[in-house]
Amino acid sequence: MVKSGTSRRLAVNKKTVKQILERIAEALGGIQHGLSGKMGRLEVARTRKSTVFFFDGKPLFIERRSRIVPSLINEGVLSQLPAIVVDQGAVPFVCNGADVMAPGVRRVEGKFLMGQLVVVREERFHRALAVGSALAGSDEMRTRSEGKVAENIHFVGDDAWQECL
């Protein structure tokens, strides 16, 4: 049964698998993604705003706004990304797609540069809420008290998240 607003999952050929794996490796920049050319089946599902890549039936990566990022269930990759930990007041905003604002940041974990991928986590249980692009480096982010610090790309509740359930 196809979920509302999505197309069916489509299997891709070996040449396309290789291209997608190369794009994922480039997007992650040195972070290990655990996939190889000898893996099983790759399927693609398109939503209104995203493309979801299913590897052996697991939705591990999504593409949105021409960027490939790990899905929020891909803890193997998310655990390797630097993190922005936000307070509980920021949670509903981030989960509705808002960019991360400096006043909601409790701490920054790891080192990163502007433009790199970061995972946004909530402080109480350290759960991943979103994957975003840093709008400042980690050193600057630790000292900022106002303004946007990360662009929200993929978040709990978005169309790709719904496809991953």
Secondary structure, 3 states (H helix, E strand, C coil): CCCCCCCCCEECCHHHHHHHHHHHHHHHCCCCCCCCCCCCCEEEEECCCEEEEEECCEEEEEEECCEEEECCCCHHHHCCCCEEEECCCCHHHHCCCCCEEHHHEEEEECCCCCCCEEEEEECCCCCEEEEEEECCCHHHHHHCCCCEEEEEEEECCCHHHHHHC
